[in-house]
Amino acid sequence: MGMKSHAHRVYSNSITMMHLKLRHLGIAFAMSLASSGAAYAESPLPLDQSHSAPSASSPHWGYEGDIRPEKWSELSPEYAGCKIGKNQSPVDIEHTYTTSLEPLDIHYAIASQDMVNNGHTIQVTPANDSGYLQLASERYALKQFHFHSPSENLIKGKSFPLEGHFVHADKDGNLLVMAVMFEAGAQNKQIDVMLNSLAAVGANKHLNEPVEIDALLPKQHGYYRFAGSLTTPPCSEGVTWIVLKTPVTLSQAQIKRFETVLHHNNRPVQPLNGRLVVD
């Protein structure tokens, strides 16, 4: 019995050490991916790729017909990453690796804002980097936020009627996108601030009543994190993705208004290709 007990303790200790080593390697690998991205991220991504209106020199892309997401890589060599990239977004957050993530420290001030319906989304741009997100030692300035209907990312296979993307950049131009899911429920006044100020497609409009961005976020900031890409051409990788776990509500009438304006502007989910999603 003594020898069996000793052998059992040795075996248990070995399993514990193996688990700790795997956990350490998994966390390190996940954090490496989430911070550095992959093949298409050797230099900071220009912000004008994060959902700007199409320029005269860029091939037109969209969400239907011959310019739908499955065809993006065929529209231009610049868009090749949309097909051959291995760290593409959005994703279905189904299996996660639990670890101790740094808390999000979010500071969004009410400041001057411009809004545009650029034909792909409704985008709001705050003036002068008036808001930021602090994650560990890195500070990411809020550059713009925009919306997709229905959601692009899925959480355990579930789609939401609306997803907001809050695009940030650090001092070196590295991008972090924080995604917020919206579900049917109570009306959100700040959604009306945007919808009631919409101008014609392509027209930039100054918001006389700025959007209170904090009202577009949940009270709880628990999140999933993974390495990904822009969800629009050229689908550049090297983007850190933060997806908040708790959704925010908007009314069914507001959902219908968004659907009328945005139609259907979500890219289908992409393979994880071995990436870890941590929470």
Number of C-alpha atoms within 10 A of each C-alpha: 6 7 8 9 10 11 12 12 12 12 12 12 12 12 12 12 12 12 12 12 12 12 15 13 12 17 20 12 14 20 20 14 22 24 20 18 24 21 14 18 15 11 11 17 21 12 16 9 16 25 20 16 19 16 8 7 6 14 14 14 20 19 19 12 10 13 16 15 22 15 18 26 21 15 17 15 10 16 21 17 21 27 17 11 20 21 30 27 28 23 21 20 21 11 12 14 14 13 12 8 16 13 12 15 12 17 15 16 15 16 17 16 19 17 24 24 22 17 17 25 24 22 22 24 19 23 15 12 17 17 20 19 20 16 14 11 7 11 16 24 23 27 21 24 23 21 24 25 25 23 26 28 27 20 18 11 10 11 18 19 19 24 25 23 22 20 23 26 26 17 10 10 15 20 28 27 24 21 26 26 29 25 18 17 11 12 16 15 15 18 19 15 16 18 14 9 14 18 13 11 15 14 12 16 16 14 18 11 14 18 23 16 18 14 13 20 20 17 11 11 16 16 20 21 24 28 27 32 32 25 24 24 25 21 26 30 29 28 32 24 27 25 25 20 17 17 21 22 20 22 17 15 11 19 20 14 14 22 17 11 18 19 16 18 23 24 22 18 17 20 14 19 10 8 16 21 25 22 20
